[in-house]
């Protein structure tokens, strides 16, 4: 029933992305929203009249929703409602998150490290070389990373294929339903991805890949990830839109520089120049910037048998962090830096030590959770 009601609600999301997401969060489920469709302002007092009328007429879509549910069940498509623990937690934090996702694949959408690799649909040899060397190096440095992109021409498809070739899981976010693949030339890659990653969309079957859907799906690519990596881009393009969305969500943005004479490096160079992205030239740069090299050292230390009881005492700085997290747990590093009054440059090393001691745990979205 919840899945069916969620499908019904998605018929309204084109016009009410943020408003409908807020309504769902307050109600707690799609079923609760449907049950209150005639008195919705009891849940969302400032609900628009347009939304109120749309909800009153929502049963007009019930036959179509039932057909969709039947198709999804027949083809092993997972329906991930926003209150489902399998739903991408990073995306759930975003104000305009979809209330329902359709997923075909086997990757954990809430794994520890998730990035997206995006850029122009006219990827040059330079861009292709960057993507493949980046994926190869990343597999060595951070073998559990999940790579998102949009299955489009250019950077997207090269990112997916480089991930597959290097044994990394990869997710394609589609601008249409899971009953088809666009572009059709990417079908073989998409099929392989369902066994080593997956395909994800907010759209029902029979949805055509129209232009507005590609722009809208960019928020899913950005919202599911810890970081966005722009490989090549002209001065305008969808990749820059995704970078802007990622920054609005408080996510990290990186870009590879290119020749000042290259049209498809102009967007990257401008973004770096305007402080819209951090410059990287390799996976090593990226992993260090994200602080994931500390994760790697921690795992190596844990494998060598480092246990918490070897570190019975905490320093004054460590105690300060523990006090902050005991009052307000699961803080991002920037907020933790402010509340503990410790510079981020110093805080990173202290957090690593506390992880080794088993006092805290790094969570999705750059948050830290107090275990003690």
N, C-alpha and C positions, 0 to 999 in steps of 0.2 A: 504493500500500500504506500509506504514512504517513497519508494522509487517512482511509482506511478504519479504520485502527487508532485514530486520534484520535476518530472518531465512536463507535467502540466504548467508548472510555474515558469519553466524555461521558455515557454511561448511568449512570455512578457519581458524577458531580459533585454531585448534589443532596445527598449525605451527606458528601462528602469534598473540599470546595472547596479548602481550604488544603493538606490532606495530599496530595491528588492533584496539585495544582500543584507542590508540592515534589518529589514523586516524579518527575514529568515533567522538571523542571529537572535533577535529579540524573542521570536516565537519558539525557537529551538528546533524546529523541524518544518518540512513542507506540509506535513499532515496538519500541524497546528495552524499554519497559515490558511489552508483550505477550510478548516473547521470554522475559522473566524473571517471568512471572506466577505461577510456582510456587515461586520462590525470591526473592521481592521484597525480603526483608529484607537481601539482599546489597547492595541499592541504598539502601534506606531502613530502617536497623536498627530504628527504633521504629515501623514501620508497624503500624497497628491490626489486630487479628484480623478485624474486620469488613471492612476493605479487602482483606486477604489472601484471604478467602473469596470476596468479590465478584469479584476478579480471576480466581480459579480457575474461576468460573462464567460468565465474560464471553462465551464463545463462544455462549451462549444468545441473545445479541443480534446475532449476525453477520448473519443474514438481514435483520433490520431495518436494520442499518447499510449493507448493500449496496443496499437499496432507497433509502435516503437519499442515498447517493452518486450513484446513477443519476439521481435527481430533480434533484440540485444540478447535475450536469453538463449535463443536458438544458435547464435553465433559466438557465444561465450564472451560477450562484451560486458565488462564490469561497469556498473553504475556507481559512481562515487559521489554521494551526497556530502554537503559541506560538514555535516556532523558525523561522518564516517571516519574512523581512525585511519583508514587507508588514503583518505583525501590528502593532497599535498599541504602539510602544515604551514609551510612558508607562504603559499598562495592564500591560505585561509586568513592570514593577517592583513591582506590587502583589502581596501574598502570596496573595490569593485569586483571582488572575486566571484566567479560563477558559482551558483548554488548547486550545480550538478556537472560532473564530468563523465565522459564516456571513455573507457580505457581498455585497450587490447594489448596485453603484454605481460611481462613477468618481473620487471624491475621494481624495486622499492622506491616509491616516489617521495619517501621521507628519509632516504639514506643520508649519511653524515655529510657528504660533500656533493654539491650539485652546482654545475655551471651551465651557461649557454654560450654557444659560439655562433655569431651572426655576422651578416654583412651583405654586400652587393650580390645581385643575381648575375653579375658579369665578372666572376672571379678570375683574376689573371693567374699566370703561372707563378708569380711571386706569392699571391695569396694562397694558392694551393700548396706551395712548398711550406709556407708558414703553418698551415693547418696540419699537415701530415707530420712535420717535425714536432709541433706542439703536442699532438696526441701521443706520439711515440715517447717523448720525454715525460709527459704527464703520467703515462702508464707506469713508468719506473718510479716516479716520485710519489704518486698518489693513486695507486691502482684501484681504489674503490670509488673513484669519482664517477658521477652520472652526468652525461652530456646531453643537454637539450638543444634543439634547433627547430626550424620550421619546415623541413623536407622540401624546400623550394629549390629552384635552380641556383647555381653559384656556390657561395660560401656554405649555405645550409647543407646541401647534399654532400659536399666534400667533408664537412664536419662529421656527418653521420657515418660516411664510409670510412673515414680515418679512425673513428672510434671503433667500428666493427673490426677493422683490420688489426687493431692493436688490442683487442680483447676487452674493450670498455663498453659498458652498456650505454645506450643512447635512446632518447625519446624524441619523437617527432610530433609537434603540435600542429594539428591540421586546421584549415580554414573551412572545413566542410565535414560531412558525416563520415562514419567509418564504413559505409557501404561502397565507397569508391576511393581511389587514390589519385591525387593531382599533384604534380604532373604524372601522366601515365607511364612515362619512361622511368619513373622512380619506384615502380611497383615491386620489382625484385628486391631492392634495398629495403623497402618498407616491410616486405614479408620477412626478411632476415631480422629486422629490428624487433618484430613481435616475439622473436625467440631470444633476443639479446638486448632487451630494453622494452620498447613499446611504442604505441601510437595513442595520442591523447587529443580529445576535442571536447568542446562544449556544445557542438552542433548535432542535431538529430540527423538521421538518414534522410536522403533526398535533398539535403541542403547544398546549394551550388556554391562553388568557390568564388564568390563575388568580391570585389575590391575591398569593401568595408570589413569583410570578415578577416582579411589578412591583417588589417590594422588592429582590429579588436583582439585577435588571437595573440598579438605581440605582448599583451599584458600577462598572459599565461606563461609565455616563455620567460619573461622577466620575473614574474612573481614566484615561480617555482624554484628559482635559482638563488644561490648565495652571491653569485657574481655574473656579470655580463661581459663578454669579450668580443670586441668589434675587430674584425680582421681587415676588411677593406670596405670602403664606402665612398660614394661620390659626395658632393657637397650637400645633397638632399637624398633621402631614402628611408626605407623601412627600418634599417639597422639603427639609424640615429633616433628614430621614434622609440624603438625598444630601449635604447640607452637612456632616453629621457624618462621613460616610464620606470626603469630600474632605479634611477636616482630618486624619483618621487616616492618610491617604496623604501628608500634608505639602503639600497643594495650597492655593492661595489661595482664600478665600471672601469674596464681596462680597454686599451686600444693599441694596436700595433702601428707604429709610424711607417711612412713610405716616402717615396721620392716626391719632392715638391712639384715635379713635372707630371706626376701620374694623376689622372682624373679620379681614379678609384682609390687613391689614398688621401684625397683632399678632405673628405669628411673626417677621417681618423686624425689627420694632422690638425685640423681646426678644433676638434674636440679636445685634444691634448693641450693645444695652445690656450684654449679658453678654460682650462681646468675642469672640463666635463668628464675627463677620463684620465686614469693613470697610465703612463707609458710603460709597456712591457716589450721585451724582445725575445722572450723564451718562457717555457713552462717553469723554469727555475725562478725567474723574476716573479711570476704570478704566485707560485706556491709560497714564496717568502713574503710577498705583500699580503697574502691572506692569513699568514701565520700558521699555515698548514704544515710547515716543516716542523713546528713544535709537536703537532699531532704525531708525525712520523717518529720523532725522537721519543715521544712518550710511549708509543706502541713498542718500540725497540727496547726501551727500558723495562716495560712491563714483561716483555718476553724474557728478559734476563732475570726476572724474579723480584723486581723491586716492589716491596709491599709497604702498606701504610704504617705498619708498626715500626719500620725502620726510621720513621720521621715523627717521633712522639711530640715534638715541640713546634710551635708556630712562631714566626717572627712577628714583630709589631705590624708590619704591612699586611702579612697574611691574616692576622687576627682582624685587621680593619676590614678586609674583603669579606671575611666570614660574617662579621657583624652586619655589614650592608646586606648581604644575601640572606641572612637569617630574618631580616625585616621585610625584604622585597626580593624574593627569589626569581631566578631566570631573567637576569638583566643582560642587555647587550653591553659589549665592552666599553663603548663610549659613555653610557650612563653609569656604568660601574666605576669608570675613571673619575667622573665628576663626583659621585657620592662618596667614594673612598678617598678622594683628593690625592690620587696617584696618577701621574702622567702615563698616557698609553704606552709610550716607549719603555717605561719601567714596568708597567702593569702586565704586559705580555709575558715577561719572564716569570713574574710572581705567579700568574695563573697556571703556567706550565708546571711550576714546582708543586702547586696545590693539587693539580691533576695527578702528578706522580705520587703524592701522598694519599691519594684517594679521598680527598676532601671535597672536590668539586668535579663536575663533568661538563664538557663542552657539548652544547646542544645545537639544534638547527637554527640558522639565522644569526650565528655569532653570539648566542646567549650562553650564559654559564649558570649551572644548577648546583646548589649546595646539597651535598650528600650527607655531610656530618650533622 
